[in-house]
Amino acid sequence: MMYHDEEGPSVTHVDTARTTTGTTPGSAMELLTAPGGPFPLTRRVVDGVALEVFDRDPRTLRDAFLATATHAGDAVVYGEERWTFAEQWTEVLRLAHALREQVGVRQGDRVAIAMRNYPEWIFTFWATQLLGAVTVPLNAWLKPAELAALVADARPSVLVADRERVAAAVEADVAALGVRTVVGVRTDDLPQGALAYADLLAAAPADAGVPDVSVDPLDPATVLFTSGTTGRPKGAVGTHLNHAASLLNKLIRAVRVEPDGRVVMPRPGVKLVTFPFFHIAGVNTLYTSSYPGHRMVLLHKWEAAEAARLVEAEGVTELSGPPFVVQTFLDEVADGGRDVGSLTSIGLGGASIPPHVILRVHEQFGGRVKPRTGYGLTESTSGVVAIGGPDWIARPDSVGRALPTAEVAILDSEARVQPAGVEGEIALRGPQVITAYQHGASADSFVGGWFRTGDLGRLDDEGYLYVSGRLKDVVIRGGENIHCAEVEACLTEHADVVEAAAFGRPHPTLGEELAAIVRLRPGASADADAIRAHVAARLAAFKVPARVVLTEIGLPRTASGKILKLGIADEMGLAEALESAG
């Protein structure tokens, strides 16, 4: 079987006689993953668990980069700077040579990256993967003490960092924690012994070749730290198998099977990157853009007006971000002042997604731009469950169905699989899911080959997954379970509300009561009573926050868009207001 892209003629056809329903999404997926299809599946035993895995390249991230050698056009855009795929190829090979020969990076070594979404983040990631080394993305928002804790946990031998993060590394004394070399990006203010990225690159030969390294799919490729919204971050070790499965699952979602059996591969597009690269959504965007030949357009920081300008100027086809990012972008382009007609899809993720945001994407663009999402965690390396387009419009409270190599189950407290319609803990299994944290942390999260996510949800009869909240994000008020995500979605439906955080507080008789901190739009007229009345009109009385504090200050968030609820009232200086609120 062969296939073609959207600009070329059909070469041959899929044998649609294999299925009786022809072009339904389920049967199309069966055609694509069958032997002889473009994404064939096979059964493999990984760490003692039988899994469905893709039986095709790329099998490692190193292979994924090597496949970019023939791509044409721009690979990366940042401000006035541009790199074609050919220029990216040359820079990555030179950097890999420099890291190996000048810095001493060897296969299996860990290379930490701490910086904004600069182009050098991308090049360092790929150079590390070419060497068979392990990329350790570090949150660019970390304070020195937090940076030190993660460095001590991951033990990288090299840290590549921008100006602000170099200063934090000095204060954290990362050398004492085993970092033998700091490489500074876009900074002249280097500590003694540090190397400048530009100098490192300049010393490498212009014709540096591909490093001669053999990488196995089960070798570690990344150490990604959980966001730590409720506790200390944990390091999740992702293998090349994990990431290759995630990459191919993303690609297969973009393939279209026509009624006559033709398989249409999408043309390379243009992605505006809003997720930070140190988050799994950012890493996933990086390799799912480079491998098929998409252009990545980077932002120094999120600004809705700048994003709209770039969509118009660069012909951006895809934008993704947490709900707050998407909502501010929708607000920015609502007046039609920018030509955003190139957009074909808007992805949402990184935080709980209110259904009204999904519907707004559909309505604001008249159905032309498809909303989409995927369910996954740092641990699952993304791409486990997905939904988009009409399916999501019809089921805006669902996160979709399992992708080809993923299995999803609902478990009770005894790790027993529950039937459709029964709520419990969401568990995942598949080649994109890690099998352990560093240092054996949270070993009880891995049971019988399943990864227990800590999320609550249910499956319906058609296999669609519905996430109701976190096990630790449930307030139990007088025996009644209140899912904070549901209350937050309701709060943000109010016209005056920008964002909201719902959480529990101790109560002398009920055990817990629900409280909320609500950020209002400038000039909003709603008061706390009006906000509570809004919730009361839509949810059961026990789900109405007993205490509501209003603010015009942005709520503290992780870089991936999740609200940091641990100590949020103290963090925002609203503890006294919360205590007296009613």
N, C-alpha and C positions, 0 to 999 in steps of 0.2 A: 504494500500500500504506500502511496506517495501523497504529498499534500503540497499546497501552494500558498503564497501570501496573497494579500488583497489586491496587489497590483498585477499579478500574473495570471495566466490561464490555468484551468484545471488540468492536471496531468492524468489523474486516475481517480477512482471512486472507492469509498468504503463499501464493503459488501453489506448492504442494509438488510439482506435476507437473514442475517444473524439474529434479528430482533423483529418482533411483531409490531412494535409501536414506533419504529423509525426514528422520529426526531424529538421525542420527549427528552428532557434533560437527563433522566436516568439512563435511557437507552443510548443516548449520545455518549455518555460517559463510559458505558460498557464497550462501545465501539472503539473509543480512543484508548482504552486500557487493555484491550484484548491482544493476544499474540499477533504480531504483525502490525499493530496500530502504532501511532507515534509515541504513546506513553504506556508501553506494556508493563503489566504487573507480574510479579512472581512472589512466591512464598519463601521467606528466609527466616532462619532462627537467629535472633540477636539477643545475646545475654540470656539465653535459655527460653526466650519467648518467640513464638512463631508470629511473624508480622508480614503484611503485604508491603512490598517495596517496589520501587520503579526499577525495571530491568533495562536501563539505558543511561547514557551520560547526560549531564555530568554526575559523577559519583562523589566528587570532592569539590570544595571551593577553589582549589588550585586549578582543576579542570575547567571550572566555570570561567575563571579569568582567561585561561589560555584560549578559550573559544571566542574571546572578544577581538582576537588579532585581525580578523577580516572585516570588522565593522567600519562603516564610514560615517562621516558627519561628526557633530559635536557630542562629546561624552559628558562634559561638566561645564556649567556656567556659574560664575560667582561674580556679581557686579560687572565690571568691564573685562574680567578675565575669562578666557575660554580655553578649553583643552579639547582637541579632537580625540577620537578613539586612538588614532595613531600616536598622538602626543602623550596620551595617558599610558599607552603600552610602553613607550620608551621611558617615561618617568618611573613607572612601577618597576621595570626591570633594573634601571639604574639604582633606584632606592634599595631594592632587594640586594643587589651587589654590595652597596655601601653598608647596609646593615650587617651583612655577613662578613665582609672583609675589614671594615673599619671599626665596627662595634662588636663583632664576634657573636652575632645571633646565629644559633644553630637550631636544627629541627627539634621541636619540643619545648624550646625556650618560650617564655611568655613576654609579650610586648604590650605594655599598657598604653592606651591613648586617652588623653584628657584634654579636650579642646572643644571649641564651638564647631559647628558644621562647616569647617573650612575644607577646600578641595584636598588639602594634605591629609585629612582624615581618611578619605577614600583611598588615596595612593598608599598610605601606610598600611591600611587594612589589607589591600591586595598584595603588597610586598611581603607582609607577614605570612599570608596564606601560600605564596609561592615558595617560601622557605620551609614550609611545614611547621612553622612556629604557631603560637597560640595568641590570638588577639584578645586583650582584656580591656573592653571599653569601660571607662570610668566617668561617672556623672560629672558634668562640667560645673554643676552648681555646688559641689562639695566644699565645705570648709576644710582647712588644713587637718584638723583632728579626724574628720570623717574620711578624708583622702588617705590619711595614714592608716586608718583601720582597714580599708579595702586593700591597700598595698600590702599590708602585713598578712592579710588573708590570702591574696592571690600570688604574692611573691614574684612579680615580674622582674626580669633582669634589665629591661629598658623601659623608660617612660618617654613618650613623645607628647609634648604639651605646648599649648600656646602661652602667650605672655602671662595671663592671669593665673593659669594653672602651674606654670613654672615657679611663680612666686609662692603659690600654695605648697608646692613640692619642697621648696627650700625651707619654709616654715615647718613643714611636717617632717623634715629630715629623712627623706626617703632613702638616702644612701645608707643610713643605719638599718633600714628595713630590707636591704638586699638589692636595691636598684643601683646598678654599677654605672649606667649612663643615662643622662637626661638629654633629650634632643628638643631644642626649642624651635617652635614654628612661629613665624611672623613676629619675631621679637629680637631686639638687639641687647636686651637686658638679661644676659645669661650669667648664671653663677659660675664660679670657678669649676673647671672640669666639664662643663656642659658643652654640647656641640650644637651648632646652628644647622637646621634642616637644609637650608640653601647651600651651606658649605659642604655638608655631607653629600648632597646630590652633585655638586660641581666637581667633586673629587672622583666621582664614579665615571667609568668610560662611557662614551656616548653609544657604543655598540654592545653594551652589556647583554649577555645572553640569558636564557631561562635557566635558573638554578637547577642542577641535576639532583633532584630529591624525589624519593618515592613516598607518596602519601597514601595511607590506607583509609577507607571510609570510616573506620571506627576510631581513627586518631582524633584527639581533641582539636577543635578549631577555634573555639571561643570560651571565655569565662564571662558570663553575663550576670550581673548582680540584680537581684529582685529589688523592686522600688522601695521597699521598706516603709510602706505607708502605715503599718501597724507595729513594726518592730525592726530589729536589726537586719540589714540586707544579707542575703545568702548568695554564695557564688554557684551558679548553675553551669556545669561543664557541658558545652554543646559539641557534638562530634561533627565531622564532615557529613556523615550519613544524615544527621538531624537537619542540617542546613540544605543539603542537596534535595532531600524530600520536600522541605518547605519551598524551595525554589521551583521544583517541578510541579508541585501542587498549585502554585501561583500561576505558572505558565498554562497549565491545562484549563484553568478557569477562563482564560482569555481566548481559547480556541472555540471556533464555531463549526458545527456540523450542519450543512444545508440539507433540505429535504431529499435532494437527489444523491446524498452520500458524500458530497465534496467536503473536505476538511479545510477550513480557511484559517490560516495562521495570521494573527494580527500584525499590522505594520508597526515598526518602532514608533513610539510616541515621545511625549515630553512630560516629565514629572516634576512638579514643584514639591520639593522636600521640606516638610514642616516638622516632622518628628526628628528629634536629635538622634544622631548616629549611635550614641551610646545606649539607646533603648532598642529593644528587639525590633520594634516597628521600623526604626531607622536602619538598622543593619539589614533587615529583610528588604527594605526599599533599595538599599545600595546594591545588593547582588541581583535582585530581580529586575533592576534597571540595566546594569552593566551587561549581564549575560545576553539578553535578547536585543541589546542595542538601543535602549531608550536614552534620551538625554536627561540628565539631572540638573535642575535649576535650584541653586542653594540660596538661602536667606541668612543674613547676619543674625537677625532675630525676627520673631514674628511681628509683622505689622500688616494689618489687613489692606491698607492702601497700597503698600509696596507689593503685596502679593497680587492684588488686582492688576497693577501695572505690568508685572511680570507675566501674568497669564496672557495679557493682550500682546505684549512685546515679543514673547518667546513662543506663542502659539501653544501654551500648556494644554495638554489633553487630560491630565489626571492630577488631582489635588487630594491629599489625605491629611487628616489631623484629628485630634480629640474634638468633642462636640463644641467646646468653647471657641476653638480656632475656626471651625466650619461656620458656626453661627455668626461670628464677627465678619467672616468673609462674605457670607450671604447678605449681611447688613450693608457692607461696603458696596456691593455691586447691584443692590436692589434698585437703585435709581437709574440704571442703564448707562451710567457715565463712562463705563469701560466696555470694550468689545471683548467679551469672554466666550464668544461663540466656538472657540476651539475646544472647550471643555467637553469631554464625553462622560466622565465619571468623577464622583466625589466620594472618597472613602472616609469612614468614621471609625474610630477605635481609640484604645488607650484609656477609656473611662466608660462608665455607664452612659448609654445613648438614649435620651428621651425620644419616644416615638414621634413627637411633633416635629423634631428636627429632620427626621427621615422624610416625613410627608412634606416638609417645607422645601427640601431639595427638589423633590418631584414636582411640586406645584410652581415653585419660582421659575423653573426652567421649562415648564410645560411638558415634562416627561422626557425632554431631550437628553438631559444629564442623568445618568443612572447612579443612584446612591448604592453603596455597597459596604460591607463590613466583614470582618473575620473574627472568630473567637480563638484566643490563644493566650498564653502567658509567657513571661520570660523563660520559664522552664520548658515550655512546649515548642520553643523557637518559632511560634506563630504558625498560621496556616493549618489549623486542625479542623475548624468548622467555618463555613462561609455562606453568605447570602448576598444577593444584590438584585437590582432592577425590579421587575414586577413582583417577584417572589417576596421581596422585602416590603414593598408597598402594601402587599396583601397581608403581610404578617410583620408589622413594624415592631412588635415586641419580641420577635425571635432573632437569634443570631445565626440561624441557618442549619444546614445539614453537614454531616461529616464529609470531608474530602476523601479522595480515593484511598489513601494509605492510612487513614485515621479511623479509630474506633472510639465511640463515646458511650459511656454507661452512667447510670445513676445508681449510687450506692447508698445503703443505709448505714447506721452507725457500726454495724458488724461487717461491713464491706460486702454485703450481699447485693447482687444486681436487682434493681427494682423494675417493675413493668412500666409501660407507657402511662403517663398521667400522674405518676407518683413522684413527689418532690424528694430530693435527697442531695447528696454531694456529687458534683460532676467529676467523673474520672475519665482519663484519656489514656489511649495506648496507640502506638504507631512509631514509625522510624523517625518522625520529627520530634518525638518526646524524649527528653533526657531520662537517664536511669539513675542518676545520683547527683547530690550536691557535693561541693567540696567538703572534705574532712568529715564525711558521714553525717552532715547536718540534716535534721528532719528526715531521718531514715524511715519513719512511720508514714511518710507521704507516698512510699512505693510499696504497694501490696499486690502480690500475685500478678506482676507485670503491668498493673495499672498505676498511673500517677494520680493521686488524689489532689484535686486543685484547691480545695478549700472554698470553692464557689458552690452555691446552692442553685438548683435548677431542676428541670423536668424535660422529658422527651414526649412528643406527641406521637400519634399512631403512624405518621408519615416520616418520623425521624427528625423532625425539626426540634432544635434545642432552644429552651427558654431559660435565661439566667435571671434568678430572682434576687441575688445578692451574695454577700460573703457570709461564711459561717461566723466570722468575727465582726460582721457588719449588720448583725441582726439585733435589734433591741427587743428584749422580752419584757413586756409591760403587763404585769398581773397575769402572766401565763399566756398572753397573746404575742405571737411573733410579728414584729414590724420590720420589713425589709427596707433599709434606708434608701436603697436605690429607687424603689418605687415612690417614696415620699419626695425625694429630690427631683425625680422626673415631673411629679405633679407641681412642685414649687416653681420649677423653671418654665412651666406652661403659662404662668402669670405674665402679663405683658410688661410689668414693671421690673421683673426679676432677670438678672443676668446669670447668676449662678447661685447654688445653695449647697450647704452641707448639713445633713441630718445625722444625729448621733445620740447615744444614750447617756443619761446621767443617773446617778444613784437616787433612789426614792425610798423613803422609810417604810412604806407599806406595799407599794407595787413592785418593788425590787429595782425597776428602772422606769424612767420616763423619757419621752422623746424630746429633744431640743433641736433647734436649727439656727444656723447663722446664714442670713440671706443677703446677698449683694444686690442692691437696686441700681437701676439705670439712673444716670444724672437727671435731676429734675422730676423724678418719680414722685407720685403723690400717695402711694400706698403706705399704710402703717401696719404694725404687727397684727392688729385685729383683722385687717383686710386680708392679709396673707393667710392667717389661720382660717378665715372664712372661705377663702379660695380652696384650701385643702379639704375643709369640712364638706364642701359641696361636691367633692369628687371621690373622697375616700372615707372609709369607716371612721367613726368617731375616735376609736383608740389609736388611729394613725395620725391624728392631728397633733403637731408639735405642741407640747405644753408650754414651752418657752421659745420665743422667737426674738432674735436680735438682728436688727437691720444695720447695714453698713454700705458704704460706697467704695470700700477698699477691696481689692482683689483678694480672693481666698488663696491661701498658700497651696501650691501644687507641686507635684513632682514634675520633672521635665517631660514625662509622657502624658501629663494632663490629669493625673489622679489627684484628688484633693487630699492633702495631708491632714487627717482628722485627729491624730494623736496630739493632744494638748493644743488644739486649734484655738480655743478661746484665749488661752494664755499667750499663744504666739501672736494673736492679733490685738492683744490688749483689751479683750472684751470679756474677761472673766467676771468682772464686777457687774457689767451690764447683763450678762447671762444670769448671774445669781439673782438679780432683781427683776428679771423679765418675767412676764406672765403670758 
